[in-house]
Amino acid sequence: MLTGRESLVRLIGKRRRFLPNRHSILSQTLPPNQSCFDICSDNSGSGIQLGKDDDLKRLKSFGDNEHENALSSSSVVDCPVCGSKIPGNNNEINSHLDACLLRGTKRKLTQRTLLQLNFSPVLSKVKIVPDELVESDNPGIVPLSPPETIAREEIEDSGSEELTGKESLLIDSEIDCMVSSSSFCPKNEMAELPMDDCKPDTFEATLDTFIVGRRYADREEISPGLTIALSRDPYNVKDSNAIKVVSSDSAGCKLLGFLPRELAQYISPLVDEYGFRFLGSVISVPENSLENVPIRLQRTSDGERNYGDETFNCLWRKAQSVSRNPPQSAKYQLNFCLMLQEVLRNNTHLLTEDEKTYLESFTLLSNDSQRIFIRLYTRKGPWFRMSSISYPEIMDVHKAVKELDEKGYMCSMEEAHQLSESDVSDILNILSVSELREIWRMLEKSCGRGMKKQDLVSSLVSTYADGLCPGLSIMIMNRTGSCVRISSKAESLIWRTERLFFLNGEQDLSSFLLVDMGKVKYPTYNCILSESVFSNRRDLLSYEEAIEVAQIMDEALGANRTDTVLRCIKIAESHISAALPIQYLTSESVITIRHLFTASWVYSKVVILGISFLEQERRYRDAIDLLKWLLNCFTCDVRRGYWTLRLSVDLEHLGYTEESLQVAENGLLDPWVRAGSRMALQRRVVRLGKPPRRWKVPSFSRSAMRKIPEVYVQGRPINSDLGAKSRFYNEEGEQCGVEELALYYYAGEGGGWQGVHTESGIWLTIFGLLMWDVIFADVPNVFYTRFQNAPLDLGTDSFYSVRKSSIESHLRKIRDGMAEECLIKSWETHNGTACRGVNWDRHTLHELRAAVTCVGGHCLASLCELLTQDYRSWSSGMPDLLLWRFNGEYSGEAKLVEVKGPRDRLSEQQRAWLLLLMDCGFVVEVCKVKPL
């Protein structure tokens, strides 16, 4: 990957479906004299439009292996392909599926978005506490909602509306139980209950509740007064506490639906453990046959003997409480509205009155309209078939879509004449392969059986654009039916809302769900705000436009559109040049947080990626011009070290050795050139500055050219392909990489060392644990959201300067030998809490304690000090292995090892890191693996 691309992708975040400024960006005329390099574009000089992203993920799996394993050989299951009933043993299922697929039958699958996902089952017991006693486990964040009900919709073949990476996490087989909220009770395990809240009371014999999951029930007509019964469904793969509601009037006990999950978790142990039985009747029938049906349940067994049982008392009391309070709002809906309200409250100066009115009107929409909008917004789209939109919590999809269309939140397409050329590709992508082939055959072309879906789409789009088939739009719409998409205005404003709420592109609405489910726990901190990240609307709009240019740049690199890449570089360059008199003619010594949210910061990342692209293309002159221009524009920037080093290297590529040497020498006088870049430049000066170019030996030559100890390890290679990662057999005949082979060597004849292959990971974990209180200290304007794992100034000079006294106090404790004590306390207090750099799963407390003890306080304090001063430069690039061995119970020694394979050698940057670590007091070594 090109240098700078990963950083740009993280900055962009979720790609936007609609870029409002795409056309103007790619077609605008740029100032002819501002560019420092020439763009060899197409002859017309016009902007080049990017194509749509063709890398669409295909959902091909049928469902859960766990579902298969749970079914006995005597059970009957529904085929996910044709829907017929088949025996539940594996052989019968596999044979039937093979036959269905050979027939070309459309697969009838189901999908779940992240809003519906229950992730892996919880293994520990769930502790149910009284609602009035529930408090947030995380004082630093507003209590968030539990995971939402599992919804489902049918998709056909590979032509269904695609999901983004975060949403398309699973495809499951038929969901046996559709309920209203999540349950985490493990299979065949009764909920653990606090007895203080469950005192004996006068027990009513009836419960008023609802039948849910009607769309997955048998087609049984329901009428008021219909007699019903309950039937346990312990083998339900979605909820082991599931309880079916069946019709006791019909001979076959037709399935009517299920009890709500939050009620079933209390009723199921009453049925299983206490022998309770229930009968009931339908109270009323809703107009929509898929809506929840009100019912009244009557307890038929005598439970008087159980009244002294505290567990029984609590279960029944909880069941009564839940039945009286059915859920009203979906949790993801509440989270979405919370996000809207916070943005409207804290960023009024960034929104126009029309935008504020538009966003406020969302809360006035019906529940169905709000929910379907959020559902579709989190999916990939952009177009969706109306026939395939179905969620259990949405009662009337058509009415909801109509309201959204009237309010400007959605656009619909029902007739062929509404199909425009710009929408053809997207509409075709929601068709299945078989439907595309059918259209292809109707155009009297070949059957297209060997063509992939995207080839079919591209050919049909070309046919439509050429106007060779006037009836093509009718053929398409006859198969898709009515389609809807999120309006461009709504998408742009909600994207802006998410950006203002999270202040990055990597987080979205799924962050709420991950907290709700306990998958992520954010640290406790105080948000002390005195100023907004964006001071005015103009800055925000410029920043958004810069993000668009960055996305276009990334798309162009993925599609190998060189002309568009070069144009984006020139656009970024011209915008930075235009902003120079306002933003960069200052001599501030500290990069403020606000600077990281400016358009110029984004454009600088585009230019840096462009430089890597030009170097890859061996256009060194253009890269040199841009590097010189960056160094002239950004006079106070920690990236100047990297730019200076690349400039020196590129000049040497062109044979300008003297100028390359001079650039390196001048770079060493720059206070912003730090860490590895400074050491690499020193080595370049020593190497290039030999007589007769330079007669004077620089003062740092002895330090920069020090020899790094080396050891050699032999191994039997598995592969020797050029460009492939080296693999070896160790002495026990097991396959391993060079790092594992080195660990095996050091554990044996290398001296009895223990260790881990970690690179920077273990050091960042130790730093986070030792400096936890410093990282999350009360500092104004560094914590803006409830979803941060680090302050915004971590990685800038201001992090050290504003916390200097606290940092020095912690470093003294580390030097004085208290590091292990601080580590243990931090681990026990914050275990599992998100913190940048801290990986709770990769290293055990035992390994961390051993590393801290053997490394020693002086070295640890030096490393922590470097990270607080310049986290950006020091948070990557550490040697591959950390080794340690004890000399006694409380003392030991440590060693850092960089491992190199047969065809590898130390880069200048890696050598610079090793020398710097030697200066800090670490013992370092290079281990070179050679084939036998």
C-alpha positions, 0 to 999 in steps of 0.5 A, a space after each residue: 500500500 502506498 505510504 499515506 493511503 491507510 491514513 487517508 482511508 481512516 480519515 475518509 471513513 465510510 465512503 459516501 454514496 453521494 458526493 454533492 461537489 463531485 462534478 464541480 471538483 472534477 470540472 473546475 478550472 484550476 489556476 494555471 500558475 499555482 501548480 508546482 508540477 505538470 499534470 499529464 492528463 487527457 488531451 481535452 484537459 477536462 475532469 474525469 468522472 470516477 466510476 462506481 465502486 465495483 468491489 461489491 461483496 457477495 453474500 453466499 453462505 446459507 447459515 449457521 453451522 451451530 444451527 445444523 449441529 443443534 438439530 437432531 437427525 429426527 427433526 425437520 428443517 426448512 430448506 434455505 433454497 427452496 423452502 421445502 421440509 427436509 430431514 434435519 441430519 447433515 447428509 440429507 441436508 447436503 444432498 438436498 441443497 446440492 440438488 436445489 443448487 443444480 436446478 438453479 433454484 433461487 436461494 431464499 436467504 436471510 440477512 441481519 444488519 449490525 443493528 440486529 446483530 447479537 454477536 457471539 453467545 454470552 457464556 456467563 450467567 446474566 444477572 437481572 437487576 431491578 430496572 430502578 437500580 440499573 446504572 451505567 457501568 461507565 460514568 463517563 458516558 450516558 447509559 446506552 441502550 441494549 441491542 435491538 431486536 433481531 430483524 430479517 428480510 429475504 434476499 434473492 441470490 446475489 442480486 439483493 441490496 448489498 450491505 456495507 462491511 459493518 452491516 453484512 456480518 452474518 447471513 443466517 438460516 431461517 429465524 425460528 423466533 422473532 421477538 422484540 428485544 435481546 436476551 443473553 441467557 445461555 441455553 438451558 440456563 435460568 437467569 440469576 436473580 437478585 432476591 432483594 427485589 423479589 419479595 412475595 406478593 399477591 400473585 395475579 393469575 393473568 398476564 397481558 402481553 403480545 404475540 410477536 414475530 407474526 410474519 414467521 408464523 403459519 398463515 392462520 387467521 386470528 380472530 378475537 377470542 381465539 384460544 391459544 396455548 404456549 409451547 417451549 422451543 428450547 432448541 431455537 438457535 436465536 433464543 434458548 428461552 423462546 416460547 411459541 404461541 400456538 392455536 389450541 382451536 386447530 387440530 394441528 396447533 398452528 404457530 401464531 408467533 412467539 412471546 416477546 423475548 424479554 417476557 420469555 426469559 422469565 416464563 421459560 424457567 417457570 415452565 421448565 423448572 416449576 411445571 407451569 402451563 398457560 392458556 389464553 385468548 386473543 384480546 383484539 386483532 390489529 388491522 395489519 395482520 403482521 402487527 403484534 397481537 394483544 393476548 391475555 394469558 391465564 396460569 392453569 397450574 397450581 403454583 401455591 406450593 412455590 410461593 415460598 421459593 424466592 427464585 420463583 417469586 422473583 421470576 413471576 414478579 419480573 414476568 408481571 412487570 415486563 408484561 405491563 410495559 411492552 417496548 415502544 421504541 427501537 433502541 437504534 431509533 433512540 440512539 439516532 435521535 440522541 445523536 441528532 439532538 446533541 448535534 443540534 444543541 452543540 453546533 447551531 452555529 454550523 447549520 442554517 435555519 433550513 438545515 436545523 428545521 429539516 433535522 428537527 422534523 425527523 423527530 416528528 416523523 412516525 416511528 415506522 418512518 424513523 426506523 425505516 430511514 435509519 435501517 436503509 441509511 446504514 445499508 449500502 444501497 443506494 437503491 432498494 426494492 420495496 418488495 424486499 424491505 421488511 422489518 418486524 418492528 415496522 408495521 406499514 412499510 409503504 405508509 412509512 416510505 410515503 411519509 419520508 418521500 413527502 418530507 424529502 427524506 427519500 426518493 422513489 422510482 416506480 415508472 420506467 420513464 423515471 429511470 435516468 442514465 445516472 441511476 441505471 448501474 445502481 438499479 441493475 446492481 439490485 437485480 440477481 444474476 438470473 434476472 440480469 441474464 434474462 434481460 440479456 437474453 431478451 436483448 437477443 444476445 448470448 445467454 451470458 452464463 459465463 459472464 460475471 454479474 459486474 460484466 453483465 451490468 457494465 454491458 447493459 449500462 453501455 447498451 442503455 447509454 447507446 440508446 440501442 434498446 428503448 425498452 430496456 428501462 421497462 425490462 429493468 423496472 418490470 423486474 425491480 418493481 418500485 424502488 426507493 433510496 435516501 435523498 441526497 439532502 438527507 444523506 448529506 446532512 446525516 453524514 454531517 451529523 455523524 461527523 460532528 458527533 463522532 469527529 472522525 470517519 471510523 465511527 458511526 451508529 454501530 458504536 452505540 450498539 457495541 457499547 449497548 452489547 458490552 463489546 466496547 467500554 469507553 473510559 471515564 473522562 470529563 468533557 470540558 468544552 470552551 470552544 467548538 472544533 469548527 469555528 464557523 460554517 465556512 470552515 466546516 464546508 471547506 473541510 467536507 469538500 476536502 474529504 470529498 477530494 480525498 474520497 475521489 482520490 482513493 477511488 481513483 487509486 483503486 480504479 487505476 485512474 491516473 489522470 484523476 489522481 493527478 488532478 486531485 493532487 493539483 486541486 489539493 495543492 491549489 487549495 492549500 496555496 489559497 489558504 496560506 496567507 490565513 493559516 500558515 504564516 504563523 510561527 506557533 510552536 504547538 499544533 492545535 487540535 483545531 488544525 487537525 480539522 481544517 481543509 488544509 490538513 486533509 489536502 496535505 494528506 492528499 498531496 502526501 499520498 500523491 507524492 508516494 504515487 509519483 515515486 511509485 511511478 518514478 516521477 521523481 521530479 514531480 515528487 521533488 517539486 511537491 516535497 519542496 512546496 510542502 516544506 515551504 508551506 508547512 513550517 511547523 509540522 511534525 511531518 517535516 522529518 519524513 518530507 525532508 528524508 524523502 526529498 533527500 532520497 528522491 534527489 539522490 535517485 536523480 543523481 543530485 548527490 550534492 543537493 541531496 546532502 545539503 537537504 539532509 544537512 539543513 534538515 538536521 537544523 530543523 527543530 521539527 525533524 525528530 525521532 527516526 527521521 533525524 537519525 536517518 538523515 544523520 546517517 545520510 549525511 555521514 554516508 554522502 558527506 565523505 571527502 571530497 564533498 565534505 572534509 569535516 566529519 560531523 560530530 554525530 558520525 560516531 553515534 550514527 554509524 555505530 555497529 548494531 550487534 548481529 546474530 545468525 540463525 539457520 533454518 530449513 526453508 519451505 519456500 524461496 519465491 521472490 516476494 513471498 514471505 519466508 517460511 521455515 521448519 524449526 527443529 521440531 519440524 513445525 512450519 513457522 515464520 522468521 520471527 517464530 524461528 528466532 523465538 525458538 532459537 533464543 529460547 534454546 541455544 540463544 540463552 533461555 530467553 522468553 519473549 513475544 513477537 510484538 513490534 510496537 504492540 506491547 510497548 503501547 499497551 504498557 504505556 497506556 496502562 502506566 500513563 492511564 491517569 495522564 491520558 484521561 486527565 481533565 484537560 479542556 477541549 480534548 474530549 468532545 464525544 462519549 466515544 473516544 479512546 484517547 484525547 484529541 491532542 495525543 500525537 501533538 506537542 500540546 499533549 506533553 506541554 499541558 500535562 507536563 507536571 503530571 507526566 513528570 510525576 508519573 515518570 519519577 514513579 516509574 524510575 523509582 521502581 513502581 512501574 509494576 505496581 502501577 501496571 497491576 493497579 491499572 490492569 485491575 481497574 480498567 481491564 477491558 476498557 478501550 484505550 488507544 494502543 492498549 490490547 487487552 487480549 494479545 498480552 497477559 498480565 503475567 507477560 506485561 509484568 515480566 516485561 516491565 520487571 526485566 526492562 527496568 524503570 530507567 528504560 521504561 521511563 525513557 520510552 514513556 517520555 518519548 511517547 508523551 512528547 511525540 506519540 505520532 513518531 514513536 508509536 510504530 517501528 519498534 523491533 520485532 521481538 521483546 525478550 526477557 529472562 529473570 536473574 532472580 525473583 525480582 530482577 531480570 534483563 531484556 533484549 529487543 531484536 529486529 529479525 531479518 529474513 534471507 532476502 531482507 536488510 535493515 532499512 535506514 529508518 529501522 537502523 535509526 530506531 535501533 540506535 535511538 533505543 540503544 541511546 535510551 539504554 535498551 539492549 538491541 540486536 539484529 537476528 539474521 535468518 539464513 537457509 541451511 
